[in-house]
């Protein structure tokens, strides 16, 4: 069977399984008695092995098979696995992750399993003859108590009998695929062969007992979609028909129920054919056996979502154009049609945006393992608290968020949280706490990495800054915590005494700020010496469609993201002063630098501007003069060629209803330019306005 068409599904499922296994193994180390975690590990590993065997990746399947033997010990030990065993298992998961990455890149596993298998076998004791016999074959029939409880609650138990084609080449693989497909319909409480013996299955008949409220015909269609299935029969179990297991599994199965429906893959059955079901569904049976949520989800290629968003953006542009062209027409019918078009397209736009949203937990899942490994290497006791894992972000933002968060977590563990003895001497608990929290804040998402460690030491930062030539000794004597934090973001700066694989290379915080700014966000950090540090990342919910204030500068349209606009005002109503030959705007709550819009964007002086937009960028406030406030717009953003955007404080472009291109203002770049030049294109220095209060957004006055 050609499996190439199933490769994307395999890669996606394998990545999910490996993430879940990492989380489960780390969780098991903290709570060895959690039987639900133990069972989950066993099921996930079994599914991963079956998928790999199906796709022909024997090295992954072989290593996972031996890992199953180790996981089998978890069912026999009340105290779980010791730390060295957990470390060995995690090393195997790293190797499997590398193999999956290699498959995605080259199509080959590139996995050397022998050293890892030797380490695993050293953890396993020999099986008894009874255990070997059980592994070689057998059945797991439904427990009578389980059957009685399900039926007492009004549930249904369906008995499924599947017959494979007489010429089937891989009966074990087909059995696994059948079980995985059936698990989408509910919880499996019995099977022939048993899950532990499926890799040795050589027969042609498969049976399963499923707790499900789905119709029998649905299960028949699901089973017959699996390749090499010749026959599928499904019947509801009545009474105690499977209450007493016998020595003959087939006899017990025949006695369980009378088949009420049978189907084979013929031209009359639209469900016939070859399909590989999502094996990961076997790990998530629905409570009560309904399985609806799993069966109703589908995987969609990310490129298709990007194309859908692009087309949605085009629709928004065309809709806006239609609204503009029909605004002054007197046809009630046309106006009503345009209103309906607007309402429907806005609903569609909202739905497309929701489809692109995924929980930030996709990123958070990597941190339990990361914290476990780093705390072990550093000899620190650290408790990880993940908050707001269900908070949703645009897929594009989530994809780019991982590396900045890893930098922040590494810094907290290495530089922030102290060793246990140091914490105890300072009157703190020996175990430090690292919190990673996500929440919505208006049109943005705020992600915070917070520790209860030593905090930022301004004197230590100042000494390093002097050594690196970033500041002079005189300035170092007067540095405060806020200024020290700003130095941490300087390129190449690090307080580490030695370089290691954890930190000390001077690329962390600079890389964080650079990446977050590329995503249209900002990074803020606060610290209290001796009490801890908090780094806060603020990001837009989506990068595709932004709400912006459209302005006109020297006859050209520009758009300022609305979440960066503090307020607008008329220049003539406020004092403009000269400080060292540069212009600043004197407001009731402070003095801020004033940039002339035309000069800033290379449009010439453009005459006298009477309107000012107060924007926030890089934790500073800036006044930007403009010619006209056009209004708030929903804009579909597009990246710009480097030749257009290079050297300009713009982050992209958007097509307006009249066909013009509005340039998106990069407020952080405006602020950075002021800091770098000591002012704004000859319009004055940048007074430090970071501590100024922030007025509410207001209209022009």
Secondary structure, 3 states (H helix, E strand, C coil): CCCHHHHHHHHHHHHHHHHHHHHHHHHHHHCCCCHHHHHHHHHHHHHHHHHHHHHCCHHHHHHHHHHHHHHHHHCCCCCCCCHHHHHHHHHHHHHHHHHHHHHHHHCCCCCCCHHHHHHHHCCCCCCCHHHHHHHHCCCECCCHHHHHHHHHCCCCEEEEEEEECCCCCCHHHHHHHHHHHHHHHCEEEEEECCHHHHHHCCCCEEEEEEECCCCHHHHHHHHHCCCCEEEEEEEECCCCCCCCCCCCHHHHHHHHCCCCEEECCCCCCCCCCCCCCCHHHHHCCCHHHCCHHHHCCCCCCHHHHHHHHHHHHHHHHHHHHHHHHHCCCCCHHHHHHHHHHHHHHHHHHHHHHHHHEEECHHHHCCHHHHHHHHHHHHCCCEEEEEECCCCEEEHHHHHHHHHHHHHHHHHHHHHHCCCHHHHHHCCCCCCEEEEEEEEEECCEEEEEEEECCCCCCHHHHHHHHHHCCCCCHHHHCCCCHHHHHHHHCCCCCCCCCCCCCCCCCCCHHHHHHHHHHHCCCEEEEEEECCCEEEEEEEEECCCCEEEEEEEEECCEEEEEEHHHEEEEEEHHHCEEEEECCEEEEEECCEEEEEEEHHHHCCCCCCCCCCEEEEEEECCEEEEEEECEEEEEEEEEEECCCHHHHCCCCEEEEEECCCCCEEEEECHHHHHHHHHHHCCCCCCCCCCCCCCCCCCCCCCCC
